[in-house]
Amino acid sequence: MIRKHFIFSAAALLSGLLLLPAQAANLPESGICAHRGNNAHFPENTLPAFKSAIELGAAQIELDVCCSKDKKLVIMHDLNVRRTTSGEGDIRQKTLEEIKALDIVFKGKPVEGVKVPTFQEVLDITPRNIWINIHLKENRLDLLLEIGRILEKEGRLEQAFCLCGREIAVEARKVIPGLKICNPPSEKTFADYVDSTIQYGFEFVQPNRKYPVLDAENVKRLHDAGVKINYFGVKNGDHCRELIEKVGVDFPLCDDVTECARAMKEKP
């Protein structure tokens, strides 16, 4: 099976793609998904991490969305700010101003000039010709609808999708029909996971090491149904390349985008 792989450059971003509506953008069929940005080299879920991934040619960026005390959408994986910032406590109990006052910590050291970004700030630096993989850190319908409304207003519904609970996804699509959804992997077998994805009509899946084998038959079933396959659990650049070229994964989630991009470019 011959499948296209896409590598984007900084020059491509400057060519005007950033200004095109999402519907007109040539979204990639497969490639690297930058898990929380290029987080092996930059603080996770920060603008430098996402910018690095974009410059290296990531076909998709993955980010985590939380809601602050004053109902602002901020990007952080943990609900407690302790691991990635100089602060302590639940991010949901802090205002955006309080969150912005925190220093980002990377490999045990504060990073000068880098702050927790908002969802809007990430959108503002993301070109319209790559996918945006959005994980909700709370399974809340109001949060999903707020994200959907922003994507709709920005003209980005075609390039973005949300990983969230199935029940709220179904309800949200009654309000925002164009909202794309990634089915969370909760079934015991990969075959059952494929069945539920097709049944719900979701556009993405994101299996992980819970499913040791992504068999060719079920990968084909997903692709035949128009479903794109992410994968969480990439070991290194060679593994990333193998997942795309041999297994049929569309977008492996990579922590070290630098290494994975190098491995993809070494392809004959």
C-alpha positions, 0 to 999 in steps of 0.5 A: 500500500502506497501512502503519502507522507508530508514534511513541511518547512518554515518556508511553506508557512511563510508562503501564505498557508497560514492565512488560508481557510482550513477547508482550503488547506492541504491537510496531511494524510500521515506523518509525525504527531508532536506529543505536547510539542517537541517535548524532549527538547522544550517544555511540554505544552508550551509555545516553544515546543509547538513552534519547534515541532512545526518547524521540523515538519510535524503533520499534527500537534497534540495538546491538552486543554484545561479550564482556569477558575475564570473560565479561560482555556489554558494548555497543561497536561496535569490538573495540578501545576506542580510538575511543570511550573514553579507553583502548587495547586489545582489549575482549576482554582487559579485565574489566568493571571495567576497561571501566567505569573508562574514560571515554566520548569523544564528538567528541574530548572525555570525557563525564562520568558516561557509561560503557560499558553492559552488555547488561543495563543497556540491557535495563533501560531499553528498553520492551517495545513497541519492537524490539531489534536486536542485532549480535554483534561476534564470530560465536560460538555461545556468545555467541549462546546467552548473549544468547538465554538472557538474552532468554528469561529476561527474556521478550524473545524476541518483541521482539529479534533477532540479526544473526549468522552463519547457521550459528551461528543455525541451531545456536542455534535448536535450543537456543532455538527462539524466537530471532529472526534477522536474515540478514546481507547476503552474497549478490551480488544482492538477489534471492539475499539474499531467497531465502536469507532465506526458505529459512532462515526468518529473521525480518529482513533488513538490506540496505545500499548493496551493493544499489542497488535494493530492487525492489518484487517482492522487497520484497513476497516478503519481506513475504509471508513475514513478514520485516521489512526493516531498511536500513543507509545512511540519508542524512537524514530525507527519505531515511528517510521515502522508504525507508519510504513508497516503497520498503517498508523497515520500519526504516531505521537512522538515526544522527540520530534527531532529524532523522529523527523530525522528518521522519516527523512532517512527513508529511501 
